[in-house]
């Protein structure tokens, strides 16, 4: 079996997930994991599937043909991962008044400390009392063993204070 990563994008409508699932199933594949969402009238998703090596070409052609039905699909072979380093997984939560640059500032600090963002979910909505726009982010990150977590938390607090947002970095919840 060969692991593939697919990205999907098209105007949102019922049946898009079924189109992709049908192609994967008809080519002897298995849907392993995915993240999909409705964003600004579009359906956007990423998924990992495994397919028999001898069926890859036909499956890739069938997935590309979905563009005629309004769904653009990009297929990439997934790299096989070896043994992982004993990185620490952590959860980052952020909330505060929305303003441009929040994601850039926080992600720049994380990257500068060798922290890998494995999953990021953001949202913007009205604050309950004031109606001002709040920005919220939740991230699952992988922190190298050489990173001083207390120092990283202090740096996040400093940047959070500059941005007027609350930032928490905690050990990852069991997944």
C-alpha positions, 0 to 999 in steps of 0.5 A: 500500500502507498500513502497519499496526501490529497488536498481538496478545494471547490465550491461547497455543496452536498456530495463532495466527500462522497465523490472522493470516498467513492474514487478511493474505495473503487480503487481498493484504497482506505481513507485514513485521516482527514480535516475538512471545512466550509470556508467562505463558501468553499469546501476545503480539505486535506486527507490521507489515504492508502492505495495499492501501488498498482492502482495509483495511476488510475486513482490519481486520474479519477481524482483529477477528473473530479475537477470537471465536477467542481472539485480540484484535487491535488495528490501527493505521495506521503513520505514514510516516516522513520522513528520519531524523535522524543519531542514533547507534544503541547497544546497552544491556546490563544484568545484576544481582540482580533487584529492583523499579524497575530498568527505571523507573530506567534508562528514566527516565535514558534519557528524561531524555537524549532517548534513544529505546528502540527495542527492549527485551528483559528476562528474569528467571532463577536465577543459576547458582551462588547460585540468586538471581534475576537480571534481564537486559535488552538494549535497542537505543536511538537517541541524539540527536547532541547527547548527550554519550555519555561523560556518558550512560555515566557516568550509567548507571554511577552508576545501575547502581551504586546498583541493584547492576547492571552496565550497558554502552552500546556502539555498535550491532552491525550489524543 
